[in-house]
């Protein structure tokens, strides 16, 4: 859960960098984030789902602070561990 918080929050704020074997590699929506969102969030956060869509970066970016706050407070209704 903490990895999701860190990835979503930092990526959406545009400041995320991850270390890979000692080198800094930028975290991207297509390479890292979309996989987490599709695995953990897309069952509810999709068009026609029970919550706003999170399937594309343009869906997520405007709600970056809202997503960060919800994840940090454990506000996801699904309660993903």
C-alpha positions in Angstrom: 0.0 0.0 0.0 2.8 2.4 0.8 4.4 1.8 -2.6 1.1 2.8 -4.2 0.9 5.9 -2.1 4.4 7.0 -3.0 4.1 6.1 -6.7 0.7 7.8 -7.3 1.4 10.8 -5.1 4.8 11.6 -6.4 4.1 10.8 -10.1 1.0 12.9 -10.2 2.9 15.7 -8.7 5.6 15.3 -11.3 8.5 14.9 -9.0 9.0 11.2 -8.8 12.3 9.5 -9.4 13.2 5.9 -8.5 16.6 4.4 -8.0 17.4 1.3 -10.0 20.7 -0.3 -9.0 22.1 3.0 -8.0 20.9 5.1 -11.0 18.0 7.5 -11.0 15.2 6.5 -13.4 12.1 8.6 -13.9 8.9 6.9 -13.0 6.4 7.1 -15.9 2.7 6.5 -16.2 3.1 4.0 -19.0 5.9 2.0 -17.6 5.2 1.9 -13.8 2.1 3.6 -12.7 -0.5 2.3 -15.1 0.3 -1.3 -14.0 -0.4 -0.5 -10.4 -3.6 1.4 -11.1 -4.9 -1.4 -13.4 -4.1 -4.1 -10.9 -5.3 -2.3 -7.7 -7.8 0.4 -8.7 -9.4 -0.2 -12.1 -12.2 -2.4 -10.8 -13.8 0.7 -9.4 -11.9 3.6 -11.0 -13.0 3.1 -14.6 -15.6 4.6 -17.0 -19.0 3.4 -15.7 -17.4 2.2 -12.5 -18.3 3.3 -8.9 -15.6 6.0 -8.8 -13.9 8.4 -11.2 -11.8 6.9 -14.0 -8.1 6.4 -13.3 -7.3 4.5 -16.5 -5.2 7.2 -18.2 -2.8 9.9 -17.1 -5.2 12.7 -18.1 -7.8 11.1 -15.9 -5.5 11.0 -12.9 -3.4 14.2 -13.2 -6.1 16.7 -12.4 -7.0 14.8 -9.2 -3.4 14.2 -8.0 -3.9 15.9 -4.6 -7.3 14.2 -4.0 -5.8 10.8 -4.9 -2.7 11.4 -2.6 -4.9 12.5 0.3 -7.3 9.5 -0.1 -4.5 7.0 -0.3 -2.6 8.5 2.6 -5.7 8.5 4.8 -6.7 5.0 3.7 -9.8 6.4 2.0 -10.0 3.9 -0.7 -13.3 2.1 -0.3 -12.0 -1.1 -1.6 -9.3 -1.2 1.1 -6.5 -2.5 -1.0 -3.7 -3.7 1.3 
